[in-house]
Amino acid sequence: MWNFKFPRTALYVHQASMAYTSADFAKEVLVVPSSFRPGLAILAAALLTTSVALAFNAPLSDEAVREAYFLGQRHDDTTARFLETYRRYFPVPESGPHVLVVELFTPYAQAVESSSKQGAGYSAQQAIQDYQVRGDSLRVSAHVRYTSTHGAGFPYSQNRVHWKDFQVRLLLGGKSLKTRSVRYEGTLMGTGYGDAIPTGFIVRQEYDVPDATSTDATIEVDTPDGQHVVAAFDLSSLR
């Protein structure tokens, strides 16, 4: 076990450096005695390893659920930007259905999203109860949009598309995981005349939270017309 004792000046530099410019900080770190630099390097590496390991974890503590609750209740750009880190977007293909976006939501991201859909009367205690009912999972969502060549059928397109013809899978460290559940949601767009037309669908899958050391997650989507869409995620950078 390493036992480091840092001089008072070294501790001061660590605390105050955030208020300095990068140039000032580069000058200040020179006051740390050279005999302590190996210890500082090892400690920094240990802290970095810990932060990576704790970036994505389950089950969530009550404190983590409350934090997710307040982030969702902001209902602003901060909430939206946070959830965007769990999405990958893809361009419209020359032909065939359009896999618009692929999502990988951790238990924490699901708690944020759930809170964001609730109004002012929603409480942190209710958020904790909802999380306990929902449980922990990795949720994969593939949002598919109909196009002029592939859609819900005439008159929207000549080639009818069915969600069961799409293969969606989650891989961790290159190994495919087994789904816990699969469901489908249709998406509609209002016409302004009291009715709506189908615009696509969402394939949602639930996976058990894996007990694995790999942080490289990949979602693959194979479409019936031969498209192979790949969305990569680094679980160490997600909450």
Helices and strands as residue ranges (DSSP letters): H 8-16, G 17-19, H 22-28, G 29-31, G 34-36, H 37-55, H 62-73, H 77-84, E 87-89, E 98-105, H 107-116, H 124-134, E 138-145, E 150-151, E 159-160, G 163-165, E 167-172, E 175-176, E 179-190, E 196-207, E 216-222, E 228-234, G 235-237
